Amino acid sequence: MSSLGTSKGVLEIAKFGLYVTIPIVLMYTFANNTKNLQKFMGNRSYIVYPPEGPRPQSPEELREMARELARKRNNQ
């Protein structure tokens, strides 16, 4: 720390302490009180699914359609 000086070294240690302490305190606050967690997460819809569309045809149905098209082409 001699290149930084004592005041800059203390400042860096204090900043590091805050960067480590704040997430731990927030996690502890939300994890120990489930009402806070439910209140926070309940107000936001994280996943919004689109309406379900028509399902694709099964492989057997597609094969049968291909056979019918081939028959029609061969008959013409």
mmCIF file of the N, C-alpha and C atoms, coordinates in Angstrom:
data_MODEL
# 
_entry.id   MODEL 
# 
loop_
_atom_site.group_PDB 
_atom_site.id 
_atom_site.type_symbol 
_atom_site.label_atom_id 
_atom_site.label_alt_id 
_atom_site.label_comp_id 
_atom_site.label_asym_id 
_atom_site.label_entity_id 
_atom_site.label_seq_id 
_atom_site.pdbx_PDB_ins_code 
_atom_site.Cartn_x 
_atom_site.Cartn_y 
_atom_site.Cartn_z 
_atom_site.occupancy 
_atom_site.B_iso_or_equiv 
_atom_site.pdbx_formal_charge 
_atom_site.auth_seq_id 
_atom_site.auth_comp_id 
_atom_site.auth_asym_id 
_atom_site.auth_atom_id 
_atom_site.pdbx_PDB_model_num 
ATOM 1   N N  . MET A 1 1  ? 0.811   -1.187  0.000   1.00 0.00 ? 1  MET A N  1 
ATOM 2   C CA . MET A 1 1  ? 0.000   0.000   0.000   1.00 0.00 ? 1  MET A CA 1 
ATOM 3   C C  . MET A 1 1  ? 0.856   1.253   0.000   1.00 0.00 ? 1  MET A C  1 
ATOM 4   N N  . SER A 1 2  ? 2.131   1.081   -0.007  1.00 0.00 ? 2  SER A N  1 
ATOM 5   C CA . SER A 1 2  ? 2.987   2.258   0.052   1.00 0.00 ? 2  SER A CA 1 
ATOM 6   C C  . SER A 1 2  ? 2.837   3.108   -1.199  1.00 0.00 ? 2  SER A C  1 
ATOM 7   N N  . SER A 1 3  ? 2.553   2.480   -2.361  1.00 0.00 ? 3  SER A N  1 
ATOM 8   C CA . SER A 1 3  ? 2.397   3.278   -3.572  1.00 0.00 ? 3  SER A CA 1 
ATOM 9   C C  . SER A 1 3  ? 1.071   4.032   -3.581  1.00 0.00 ? 3  SER A C  1 
ATOM 10  N N  . LEU A 1 4  ? 0.071   3.516   -2.888  1.00 0.00 ? 4  LEU A N  1 
ATOM 11  C CA . LEU A 1 4  ? -1.234  4.176   -2.857  1.00 0.00 ? 4  LEU A CA 1 
ATOM 12  C C  . LEU A 1 4  ? -1.298  5.276   -1.809  1.00 0.00 ? 4  LEU A C  1 
ATOM 13  N N  . GLY A 1 5  ? -0.529  5.164   -0.785  1.00 0.00 ? 5  GLY A N  1 
ATOM 14  C CA . GLY A 1 5  ? -0.657  6.115   0.311   1.00 0.00 ? 5  GLY A CA 1 
ATOM 15  C C  . GLY A 1 5  ? -1.661  5.591   1.313   1.00 0.00 ? 5  GLY A C  1 
ATOM 16  N N  . THR A 1 6  ? -1.616  6.069   2.513   1.00 0.00 ? 6  THR A N  1 
ATOM 17  C CA . THR A 1 6  ? -2.490  5.521   3.550   1.00 0.00 ? 6  THR A CA 1 
ATOM 18  C C  . THR A 1 6  ? -3.942  5.931   3.372   1.00 0.00 ? 6  THR A C  1 
ATOM 19  N N  . SER A 1 7  ? -4.216  7.138   2.923   1.00 0.00 ? 7  SER A N  1 
ATOM 20  C CA . SER A 1 7  ? -5.610  7.564   2.785   1.00 0.00 ? 7  SER A CA 1 
ATOM 21  C C  . SER A 1 7  ? -6.305  6.824   1.642   1.00 0.00 ? 7  SER A C  1 
ATOM 22  N N  . LYS A 1 8  ? -5.598  6.598   0.534   1.00 0.00 ? 8  LYS A N  1 
ATOM 23  C CA . LYS A 1 8  ? -6.208  5.865   -0.570  1.00 0.00 ? 8  LYS A CA 1 
ATOM 24  C C  . LYS A 1 8  ? -6.382  4.394   -0.216  1.00 0.00 ? 8  LYS A C  1 
ATOM 25  N N  . GLY A 1 9  ? -5.452  3.852   0.542   1.00 0.00 ? 9  GLY A N  1 
ATOM 26  C CA . GLY A 1 9  ? -5.569  2.449   0.947   1.00 0.00 ? 9  GLY A CA 1 
ATOM 27  C C  . GLY A 1 9  ? -6.763  2.227   1.846   1.00 0.00 ? 9  GLY A C  1 
ATOM 28  N N  . VAL A 1 10 ? -6.988  3.123   2.779   1.00 0.00 ? 10 VAL A N  1 
ATOM 29  C CA . VAL A 1 10 ? -8.138  3.010   3.681   1.00 0.00 ? 10 VAL A CA 1 
ATOM 30  C C  . VAL A 1 10 ? -9.427  3.173   2.889   1.00 0.00 ? 10 VAL A C  1 
ATOM 31  N N  . LEU A 1 11 ? -9.449  4.077   1.938   1.00 0.00 ? 11 LEU A N  1 
ATOM 32  C CA . LEU A 1 11 ? -10.634 4.274   1.105   1.00 0.00 ? 11 LEU A CA 1 
ATOM 33  C C  . LEU A 1 11 ? -10.945 3.013   0.301   1.00 0.00 ? 11 LEU A C  1 
ATOM 34  N N  . GLU A 1 12 ? -9.927  2.393   -0.278  1.00 0.00 ? 12 GLU A N  1 
ATOM 35  C CA . GLU A 1 12 ? -10.156 1.171   -1.059  1.00 0.00 ? 12 GLU A CA 1 
ATOM 36  C C  . GLU A 1 12 ? -10.669 0.043   -0.170  1.00 0.00 ? 12 GLU A C  1 
ATOM 37  N N  . ILE A 1 13 ? -10.139 -0.069  1.026   1.00 0.00 ? 13 ILE A N  1 
ATOM 38  C CA . ILE A 1 13 ? -10.612 -1.106  1.948   1.00 0.00 ? 13 ILE A CA 1 
ATOM 39  C C  . ILE A 1 13 ? -12.064 -0.833  2.339   1.00 0.00 ? 13 ILE A C  1 
ATOM 40  N N  . ALA A 1 14 ? -12.414 0.416   2.571   1.00 0.00 ? 14 ALA A N  1 
ATOM 41  C CA . ALA A 1 14 ? -13.795 0.768   2.923   1.00 0.00 ? 14 ALA A CA 1 
ATOM 42  C C  . ALA A 1 14 ? -14.743 0.475   1.762   1.00 0.00 ? 14 ALA A C  1 
ATOM 43  N N  . LYS A 1 15 ? -14.352 0.812   0.540   1.00 0.00 ? 15 LYS A N  1 
ATOM 44  C CA . LYS A 1 15 ? -15.201 0.526   -0.624  1.00 0.00 ? 15 LYS A CA 1 
ATOM 45  C C  . LYS A 1 15 ? -15.396 -0.972  -0.796  1.00 0.00 ? 15 LYS A C  1 
ATOM 46  N N  . PHE A 1 16 ? -14.325 -1.735  -0.642  1.00 0.00 ? 16 PHE A N  1 
ATOM 47  C CA . PHE A 1 16 ? -14.435 -3.188  -0.765  1.00 0.00 ? 16 PHE A CA 1 
ATOM 48  C C  . PHE A 1 16 ? -15.376 -3.741  0.303   1.00 0.00 ? 16 PHE A C  1 
ATOM 49  N N  . GLY A 1 17 ? -15.257 -3.224  1.500   1.00 0.00 ? 17 GLY A N  1 
ATOM 50  C CA . GLY A 1 17 ? -16.152 -3.666  2.573   1.00 0.00 ? 17 GLY A CA 1 
ATOM 51  C C  . GLY A 1 17 ? -17.610 -3.385  2.255   1.00 0.00 ? 17 GLY A C  1 
ATOM 52  N N  . LEU A 1 18 ? -17.904 -2.226  1.671   1.00 0.00 ? 18 LEU A N  1 
ATOM 53  C CA . LEU A 1 18 ? -19.286 -1.912  1.278   1.00 0.00 ? 18 LEU A CA 1 
ATOM 54  C C  . LEU A 1 18 ? -19.764 -2.820  0.152   1.00 0.00 ? 18 LEU A C  1 
ATOM 55  N N  . TYR A 1 19 ? -18.892 -3.066  -0.832  1.00 0.00 ? 19 TYR A N  1 
ATOM 56  C CA . TYR A 1 19 ? -19.278 -3.907  -1.961  1.00 0.00 ? 19 TYR A CA 1 
ATOM 57  C C  . TYR A 1 19 ? -19.592 -5.323  -1.518  1.00 0.00 ? 19 TYR A C  1 
ATOM 58  N N  . VAL A 1 20 ? -18.953 -5.777  -0.475  1.00 0.00 ? 20 VAL A N  1 
ATOM 59  C CA . VAL A 1 20 ? -19.212 -7.125  0.021   1.00 0.00 ? 20 VAL A CA 1 
ATOM 60  C C  . VAL A 1 20 ? -20.393 -7.134  0.987   1.00 0.00 ? 20 VAL A C  1 
ATOM 61  N N  . THR A 1 21 ? -20.514 -6.111  1.811   1.00 0.00 ? 21 THR A N  1 
ATOM 62  C CA . THR A 1 21 ? -21.525 -6.091  2.865   1.00 0.00 ? 21 THR A CA 1 
ATOM 63  C C  . THR A 1 21 ? -22.936 -5.851  2.345   1.00 0.00 ? 21 THR A C  1 
ATOM 64  N N  . ILE A 1 22 ? -23.106 -4.964  1.387   1.00 0.00 ? 22 ILE A N  1 
ATOM 65  C CA . ILE A 1 22 ? -24.455 -4.601  0.917   1.00 0.00 ? 22 ILE A CA 1 
ATOM 66  C C  . ILE A 1 22 ? -25.210 -5.808  0.344   1.00 0.00 ? 22 ILE A C  1 
ATOM 67  N N  . PRO A 1 23 ? -24.639 -6.605  -0.562  1.00 0.00 ? 23 PRO A N  1 
ATOM 68  C CA . PRO A 1 23 ? -25.400 -7.774  -1.043  1.00 0.00 ? 23 PRO A CA 1 
ATOM 69  C C  . PRO A 1 23 ? -25.715 -8.783  0.053   1.00 0.00 ? 23 PRO A C  1 
ATOM 70  N N  . ILE A 1 24 ? -24.806 -8.954  0.998   1.00 0.00 ? 24 ILE A N  1 
ATOM 71  C CA . ILE A 1 24 ? -25.060 -9.903  2.088   1.00 0.00 ? 24 ILE A CA 1 
ATOM 72  C C  . ILE A 1 24 ? -26.213 -9.423  2.955   1.00 0.00 ? 24 ILE A C  1 
ATOM 73  N N  . VAL A 1 25 ? -26.243 -8.137  3.276   1.00 0.00 ? 25 VAL A N  1 
ATOM 74  C CA . VAL A 1 25 ? -27.331 -7.584  4.103   1.00 0.00 ? 25 VAL A CA 1 
ATOM 75  C C  . VAL A 1 25 ? -28.665 -7.685  3.369   1.00 0.00 ? 25 VAL A C  1 
ATOM 76  N N  . LEU A 1 26 ? -28.681 -7.370  2.078   1.00 0.00 ? 26 LEU A N  1 
ATOM 77  C CA . LEU A 1 26 ? -29.935 -7.471  1.314   1.00 0.00 ? 26 LEU A CA 1 
ATOM 78  C C  . LEU A 1 26 ? -30.415 -8.909  1.238   1.00 0.00 ? 26 LEU A C  1 
ATOM 79  N N  . MET A 1 27 ? -29.504 -9.849  1.007   1.00 0.00 ? 27 MET A N  1 
ATOM 80  C CA . MET A 1 27 ? -29.893 -11.253 0.940   1.00 0.00 ? 27 MET A CA 1 
ATOM 81  C C  . MET A 1 27 ? -30.450 -11.704 2.285   1.00 0.00 ? 27 MET A C  1 
ATOM 82  N N  . TYR A 1 28 ? -29.802 -11.332 3.368   1.00 0.00 ? 28 TYR A N  1 
ATOM 83  C CA . TYR A 1 28 ? -30.259 -11.704 4.700   1.00 0.00 ? 28 TYR A CA 1 
ATOM 84  C C  . TYR A 1 28 ? -31.641 -11.109 4.978   1.00 0.00 ? 28 TYR A C  1 
ATOM 85  N N  . THR A 1 29 ? -31.860 -9.867  4.586   1.00 0.00 ? 29 THR A N  1 
ATOM 86  C CA . THR A 1 29 ? -33.140 -9.204  4.821   1.00 0.00 ? 29 THR A CA 1 
ATOM 87  C C  . THR A 1 29 ? -34.276 -9.909  4.091   1.00 0.00 ? 29 THR A C  1 
ATOM 88  N N  . PHE A 1 30 ? -34.068 -10.250 2.832   1.00 0.00 ? 30 PHE A N  1 
ATOM 89  C CA . PHE A 1 30 ? -35.130 -10.885 2.059   1.00 0.00 ? 30 PHE A CA 1 
ATOM 90  C C  . PHE A 1 30 ? -35.277 -12.359 2.377   1.00 0.00 ? 30 PHE A C  1 
ATOM 91  N N  . ALA A 1 31 ? -34.190 -13.040 2.679   1.00 0.00 ? 31 ALA A N  1 
ATOM 92  C CA . ALA A 1 31 ? -34.266 -14.479 2.920   1.00 0.00 ? 31 ALA A CA 1 
ATOM 93  C C  . ALA A 1 31 ? -34.912 -14.804 4.261   1.00 0.00 ? 31 ALA A C  1 
ATOM 94  N N  . ASN A 1 32 ? -34.724 -13.976 5.253   1.00 0.00 ? 32 ASN A N  1 
ATOM 95  C CA . ASN A 1 32 ? -35.277 -14.276 6.573   1.00 0.00 ? 32 ASN A CA 1 
ATOM 96  C C  . ASN A 1 32 ? -36.719 -13.837 6.738   1.00 0.00 ? 32 ASN A C  1 
ATOM 97  N N  . ASN A 1 33 ? -37.200 -12.932 5.927   1.00 0.00 ? 33 ASN A N  1 
ATOM 98  C CA . ASN A 1 33 ? -38.579 -12.483 6.031   1.00 0.00 ? 33 ASN A CA 1 
ATOM 99  C C  . ASN A 1 33 ? -39.281 -12.825 4.721   1.00 0.00 ? 33 ASN A C  1 
ATOM 100 N N  . THR A 1 34 ? -40.002 -13.919 4.707   1.00 0.00 ? 34 THR A N  1 
ATOM 101 C CA . THR A 1 34 ? -40.625 -14.383 3.462   1.00 0.00 ? 34 THR A CA 1 
ATOM 102 C C  . THR A 1 34 ? -41.715 -13.435 2.981   1.00 0.00 ? 34 THR A C  1 
ATOM 103 N N  . LYS A 1 35 ? -42.315 -12.677 3.876   1.00 0.00 ? 35 LYS A N  1 
ATOM 104 C CA . LYS A 1 35 ? -43.342 -11.720 3.442   1.00 0.00 ? 35 LYS A CA 1 
ATOM 105 C C  . LYS A 1 35 ? -42.725 -10.644 2.551   1.00 0.00 ? 35 LYS A C  1 
ATOM 106 N N  . ASN A 1 36 ? -41.525 -10.184 2.915   1.00 0.00 ? 36 ASN A N  1 
ATOM 107 C CA . ASN A 1 36 ? -40.835 -9.215  2.063   1.00 0.00 ? 36 ASN A CA 1 
ATOM 108 C C  . ASN A 1 36 ? -40.557 -9.797  0.687   1.00 0.00 ? 36 ASN A C  1 
ATOM 109 N N  . LEU A 1 37 ? -40.087 -11.018 0.669   1.00 0.00 ? 37 LEU A N  1 
ATOM 110 C CA . LEU A 1 37 ? -39.746 -11.662 -0.593  1.00 0.00 ? 37 LEU A CA 1 
ATOM 111 C C  . LEU A 1 37 ? -40.990 -11.848 -1.458  1.00 0.00 ? 37 LEU A C  1 
ATOM 112 N N  . GLN A 1 38 ? -42.081 -12.325 -0.861  1.00 0.00 ? 38 GLN A N  1 
ATOM 113 C CA . GLN A 1 38 ? -43.314 -12.516 -1.623  1.00 0.00 ? 38 GLN A CA 1 
ATOM 114 C C  . GLN A 1 38 ? -43.879 -11.183 -2.099  1.00 0.00 ? 38 GLN A C  1 
ATOM 115 N N  . LYS A 1 39 ? -43.777 -10.160 -1.280  1.00 0.00 ? 39 LYS A N  1 
ATOM 116 C CA . LYS A 1 39 ? -44.268 -8.838  -1.667  1.00 0.00 ? 39 LYS A CA 1 
ATOM 117 C C  . LYS A 1 39 ? -43.464 -8.286  -2.833  1.00 0.00 ? 39 LYS A C  1 
ATOM 118 N N  . PHE A 1 40 ? -42.162 -8.456  -2.760  1.00 0.00 ? 40 PHE A N  1 
ATOM 119 C CA . PHE A 1 40 ? -41.282 -7.948  -3.819  1.00 0.00 ? 40 PHE A CA 1 
ATOM 120 C C  . PHE A 1 40 ? -41.477 -8.705  -5.127  1.00 0.00 ? 40 PHE A C  1 
ATOM 121 N N  . MET A 1 41 ? -41.533 -10.030 -5.062  1.00 0.00 ? 41 MET A N  1 
ATOM 122 C CA . MET A 1 41 ? -41.656 -10.829 -6.279  1.00 0.00 ? 41 MET A CA 1 
ATOM 123 C C  . MET A 1 41 ? -43.087 -10.905 -6.780  1.00 0.00 ? 41 MET A C  1 
ATOM 124 N N  . GLY A 1 42 ? -44.058 -10.724 -5.916  1.00 0.00 ? 42 GLY A N  1 
ATOM 125 C CA . GLY A 1 42 ? -45.453 -10.816 -6.320  1.00 0.00 ? 42 GLY A CA 1 
ATOM 126 C C  . GLY A 1 42 ? -45.917 -9.644  -7.155  1.00 0.00 ? 42 GLY A C  1 
ATOM 127 N N  . ASN A 1 43 ? -45.250 -8.506  -7.045  1.00 0.00 ? 43 ASN A N  1 
ATOM 128 C CA . ASN A 1 43 ? -45.652 -7.321  -7.785  1.00 0.00 ? 43 ASN A CA 1 
ATOM 129 C C  . ASN A 1 43 ? -45.118 -7.302  -9.210  1.00 0.00 ? 43 ASN A C  1 
ATOM 130 N N  . ARG A 1 44 ? -44.257 -8.224  -9.548  1.00 0.00 ? 44 ARG A N  1 
ATOM 131 C CA . ARG A 1 44 ? -43.644 -8.220  -10.878 1.00 0.00 ? 44 ARG A CA 1 
ATOM 132 C C  . ARG A 1 44 ? -43.923 -9.540  -11.574 1.00 0.00 ? 44 ARG A C  1 
ATOM 133 N N  . SER A 1 45 ? -44.331 -9.471  -12.801 1.00 0.00 ? 45 SER A N  1 
ATOM 134 C CA . SER A 1 45 ? -44.499 -10.688 -13.587 1.00 0.00 ? 45 SER A CA 1 
ATOM 135 C C  . SER A 1 45 ? -43.249 -10.850 -14.446 1.00 0.00 ? 45 SER A C  1 
ATOM 136 N N  . TYR A 1 46 ? -42.430 -11.793 -14.084 1.00 0.00 ? 46 TYR A N  1 
ATOM 137 C CA . TYR A 1 46 ? -41.150 -11.955 -14.753 1.00 0.00 ? 46 TYR A CA 1 
ATOM 138 C C  . TYR A 1 46 ? -41.303 -12.663 -16.095 1.00 0.00 ? 46 TYR A C  1 
ATOM 139 N N  . ILE A 1 47 ? -42.220 -13.607 -16.176 1.00 0.00 ? 47 ILE A N  1 
ATOM 140 C CA . ILE A 1 47 ? -42.384 -14.367 -17.409 1.00 0.00 ? 47 ILE A CA 1 
ATOM 141 C C  . ILE A 1 47 ? -43.802 -14.161 -17.903 1.00 0.00 ? 47 ILE A C  1 
ATOM 142 N N  . VAL A 1 48 ? -43.928 -13.682 -19.125 1.00 0.00 ? 48 VAL A N  1 
ATOM 143 C CA . VAL A 1 48 ? -45.232 -13.519 -19.744 1.00 0.00 ? 48 VAL A CA 1 
ATOM 144 C C  . VAL A 1 48 ? -45.227 -14.392 -20.994 1.00 0.00 ? 48 VAL A C  1 
ATOM 145 N N  . TYR A 1 49 ? -46.002 -15.461 -20.944 1.00 0.00 ? 49 TYR A N  1 
ATOM 146 C CA . TYR A 1 49 ? -46.036 -16.393 -22.057 1.00 0.00 ? 49 TYR A CA 1 
ATOM 147 C C  . TYR A 1 49 ? -47.021 -15.902 -23.115 1.00 0.00 ? 49 TYR A C  1 
ATOM 148 N N  . PRO A 1 50 ? -46.690 -16.073 -24.389 1.00 0.00 ? 50 PRO A N  1 
ATOM 149 C CA . PRO A 1 50 ? -47.642 -15.715 -25.443 1.00 0.00 ? 50 PRO A CA 1 
ATOM 150 C C  . PRO A 1 50 ? -48.769 -16.742 -25.481 1.00 0.00 ? 50 PRO A C  1 
ATOM 151 N N  . PRO A 1 51 ? -49.895 -16.392 -26.082 1.00 0.00 ? 51 PRO A N  1 
ATOM 152 C CA . PRO A 1 51 ? -50.979 -17.365 -26.178 1.00 0.00 ? 51 PRO A CA 1 
ATOM 153 C C  . PRO A 1 51 ? -50.549 -18.557 -27.028 1.00 0.00 ? 51 PRO A C  1 
ATOM 154 N N  . GLU A 1 52 ? -51.082 -19.709 -26.681 1.00 0.00 ? 52 GLU A N  1 
ATOM 155 C CA . GLU A 1 52 ? -50.687 -20.932 -27.373 1.00 0.00 ? 52 GLU A CA 1 
ATOM 156 C C  . GLU A 1 52 ? -51.309 -20.974 -28.762 1.00 0.00 ? 52 GLU A C  1 
ATOM 157 N N  . GLY A 1 53 ? -50.502 -21.257 -29.733 1.00 0.00 ? 53 GLY A N  1 
ATOM 158 C CA . GLY A 1 53 ? -50.961 -21.336 -31.117 1.00 0.00 ? 53 GLY A CA 1 
ATOM 159 C C  . GLY A 1 53 ? -51.337 -22.761 -31.484 1.00 0.00 ? 53 GLY A C  1 
ATOM 160 N N  . PRO A 1 54 ? -51.736 -22.953 -32.729 1.00 0.00 ? 54 PRO A N  1 
ATOM 161 C CA . PRO A 1 54 ? -52.092 -24.309 -33.156 1.00 0.00 ? 54 PRO A CA 1 
ATOM 162 C C  . PRO A 1 54 ? -50.853 -25.210 -33.151 1.00 0.00 ? 54 PRO A C  1 
ATOM 163 N N  . ARG A 1 55 ? -51.074 -26.449 -32.781 1.00 0.00 ? 55 ARG A N  1 
ATOM 164 C CA . ARG A 1 55 ? -49.961 -27.396 -32.716 1.00 0.00 ? 55 ARG A CA 1 
ATOM 165 C C  . ARG A 1 55 ? -49.607 -27.884 -34.123 1.00 0.00 ? 55 ARG A C  1 
ATOM 166 N N  . PRO A 1 56 ? -48.326 -28.132 -34.375 1.00 0.00 ? 56 PRO A N  1 
ATOM 167 C CA . PRO A 1 56 ? -47.946 -28.658 -35.689 1.00 0.00 ? 56 PRO A CA 1 
ATOM 168 C C  . PRO A 1 56 ? -48.435 -30.094 -35.853 1.00 0.00 ? 56 PRO A C  1 
ATOM 169 N N  . GLN A 1 57 ? -48.512 -30.497 -37.084 1.00 0.00 ? 57 GLN A N  1 
ATOM 170 C CA . GLN A 1 57 ? -49.003 -31.845 -37.367 1.00 0.00 ? 57 GLN A CA 1 
ATOM 171 C C  . GLN A 1 57 ? -47.960 -32.870 -36.950 1.00 0.00 ? 57 GLN A C  1 
ATOM 172 N N  . SER A 1 58 ? -48.453 -34.071 -36.666 1.00 0.00 ? 58 SER A N  1 
ATOM 173 C CA . SER A 1 58 ? -47.544 -35.145 -36.268 1.00 0.00 ? 58 SER A CA 1 
ATOM 174 C C  . SER A 1 58 ? -46.762 -35.624 -37.492 1.00 0.00 ? 58 SER A C  1 
ATOM 175 N N  . PRO A 1 59 ? -45.622 -36.266 -37.291 1.00 0.00 ? 59 PRO A N  1 
ATOM 176 C CA . PRO A 1 59 ? -44.842 -36.757 -38.435 1.00 0.00 ? 59 PRO A CA 1 
ATOM 177 C C  . PRO A 1 59 ? -45.619 -37.729 -39.323 1.00 0.00 ? 59 PRO A C  1 
ATOM 178 N N  . GLU A 1 60 ? -46.475 -38.536 -38.699 1.00 0.00 ? 60 GLU A N  1 
ATOM 179 C CA . GLU A 1 60 ? -47.269 -39.483 -39.498 1.00 0.00 ? 60 GLU A CA 1 
ATOM 180 C C  . GLU A 1 60 ? -48.233 -38.753 -40.434 1.00 0.00 ? 60 GLU A C  1 
ATOM 181 N N  . GLU A 1 61 ? -48.865 -37.697 -39.907 1.00 0.00 ? 61 GLU A N  1 
ATOM 182 C CA . GLU A 1 61 ? -49.784 -36.915 -40.735 1.00 0.00 ? 61 GLU A CA 1 
ATOM 183 C C  . GLU A 1 61 ? -49.035 -36.231 -41.880 1.00 0.00 ? 61 GLU A C  1 
ATOM 184 N N  . LEU A 1 62 ? -47.843 -35.722 -41.602 1.00 0.00 ? 62 LEU A N  1 
ATOM 185 C CA . LEU A 1 62 ? -47.053 -35.088 -42.659 1.00 0.00 ? 62 LEU A CA 1 
ATOM 186 C C  . LEU A 1 62 ? -46.643 -36.088 -43.731 1.00 0.00 ? 62 LEU A C  1 
ATOM 187 N N  . ARG A 1 63 ? -46.272 -37.301 -43.310 1.00 0.00 ? 63 ARG A N  1 
ATOM 188 C CA . ARG A 1 63 ? -45.907 -38.343 -44.289 1.00 0.00 ? 63 ARG A CA 1 
ATOM 189 C C  . ARG A 1 63 ? -47.099 -38.704 -45.168 1.00 0.00 ? 63 ARG A C  1 
ATOM 190 N N  . GLU A 1 64 ? -48.267 -38.811 -44.534 1.00 0.00 ? 64 GLU A N  1 
ATOM 191 C CA . GLU A 1 64 ? -49.470 -39.152 -45.297 1.00 0.00 ? 64 GLU A CA 1 
ATOM 192 C C  . GLU A 1 64 ? -49.811 -38.047 -46.295 1.00 0.00 ? 64 GLU A C  1 
ATOM 193 N N  . MET A 1 65 ? -49.670 -36.784 -45.885 1.00 0.00 ? 65 MET A N  1 
ATOM 194 C CA . MET A 1 65 ? -49.930 -35.676 -46.809 1.00 0.00 ? 65 MET A CA 1 
ATOM 195 C C  . MET A 1 65 ? -48.934 -35.706 -47.964 1.00 0.00 ? 65 MET A C  1 
ATOM 196 N N  . ALA A 1 66 ? -47.678 -36.023 -47.681 1.00 0.00 ? 66 ALA A N  1 
ATOM 197 C CA . ALA A 1 66 ? -46.669 -36.096 -48.739 1.00 0.00 ? 66 ALA A CA 1 
ATOM 198 C C  . ALA A 1 66 ? -46.987 -37.223 -49.706 1.00 0.00 ? 66 ALA A C  1 
ATOM 199 N N  . ARG A 1 67 ? -47.441 -38.358 -49.179 1.00 0.00 ? 67 ARG A N  1 
ATOM 200 C CA . ARG A 1 67 ? -47.828 -39.484 -50.068 1.00 0.00 ? 67 ARG A CA 1 
ATOM 201 C C  . ARG A 1 67 ? -48.998 -39.089 -50.968 1.00 0.00 ? 67 ARG A C  1 
ATOM 202 N N  . GLU A 1 68 ? -49.994 -38.403 -50.398 1.00 0.00 ? 68 GLU A N  1 
ATOM 203 C CA . GLU A 1 68 ? -51.147 -37.989 -51.204 1.00 0.00 ? 68 GLU A CA 1 
ATOM 204 C C  . GLU A 1 68 ? -50.731 -37.007 -52.293 1.00 0.00 ? 68 GLU A C  1 
ATOM 205 N N  . LEU A 1 69 ? -49.857 -36.066 -51.958 1.00 0.00 ? 69 LEU A N  1 
ATOM 206 C CA . LEU A 1 69 ? -49.376 -35.128 -52.969 1.00 0.00 ? 69 LEU A CA 1 
ATOM 207 C C  . LEU A 1 69 ? -48.598 -35.852 -54.060 1.00 0.00 ? 69 LEU A C  1 
ATOM 208 N N  . ALA A 1 70 ? -47.802 -36.819 -53.659 1.00 0.00 ? 70 ALA A N  1 
ATOM 209 C CA . ALA A 1 70 ? -47.023 -37.585 -54.660 1.00 0.00 ? 70 ALA A CA 1 
ATOM 210 C C  . ALA A 1 70 ? -47.966 -38.377 -55.560 1.00 0.00 ? 70 ALA A C  1 
ATOM 211 N N  . ARG A 1 71 ? -49.015 -38.964 -55.006 1.00 0.00 ? 71 ARG A N  1 
ATOM 212 C CA . ARG A 1 71 ? -49.998 -39.717 -55.812 1.00 0.00 ? 71 ARG A CA 1 
ATOM 213 C C  . ARG A 1 71 ? -50.693 -38.796 -56.810 1.00 0.00 ? 71 ARG A C  1 
ATOM 214 N N  . LYS A 1 72 ? -51.068 -37.585 -56.332 1.00 0.00 ? 72 LYS A N  1 
ATOM 215 C CA . LYS A 1 72 ? -51.744 -36.645 -57.216 1.00 0.00 ? 72 LYS A CA 1 
ATOM 216 C C  . LYS A 1 72 ? -50.826 -36.230 -58.366 1.00 0.00 ? 72 LYS A C  1 
ATOM 217 N N  . ARG A 1 73 ? -49.573 -36.012 -58.077 1.00 0.00 ? 73 ARG A N  1 
ATOM 218 C CA . ARG A 1 73 ? -48.629 -35.615 -59.118 1.00 0.00 ? 73 ARG A CA 1 
ATOM 219 C C  . ARG A 1 73 ? -48.372 -36.736 -60.107 1.00 0.00 ? 73 ARG A C  1 
ATOM 220 N N  . ASN A 1 74 ? -48.330 -37.963 -59.613 1.00 0.00 ? 74 ASN A N  1 
ATOM 221 C CA . ASN A 1 74 ? -48.105 -39.105 -60.496 1.00 0.00 ? 74 ASN A CA 1 
ATOM 222 C C  . ASN A 1 74 ? -49.307 -39.381 -61.377 1.00 0.00 ? 74 ASN A C  1 
ATOM 223 N N  . ASN A 1 75 ? -50.506 -39.079 -60.894 1.00 0.00 ? 75 ASN A N  1 
ATOM 224 C CA . ASN A 1 75 ? -51.732 -39.324 -61.652 1.00 0.00 ? 75 ASN A CA 1 
ATOM 225 C C  . ASN A 1 75 ? -51.959 -38.279 -62.728 1.00 0.00 ? 75 ASN A C  1 
ATOM 226 N N  . GLN A 1 76 ? -51.360 -37.134 -62.638 1.00 0.00 ? 76 GLN A N  1 
ATOM 227 C CA . GLN A 1 76 ? -51.601 -36.075 -63.625 1.00 0.00 ? 76 GLN A CA 1 
ATOM 228 C C  . GLN A 1 76 ? -50.802 -36.266 -64.862 1.00 0.00 ? 76 GLN A C  1 
# 
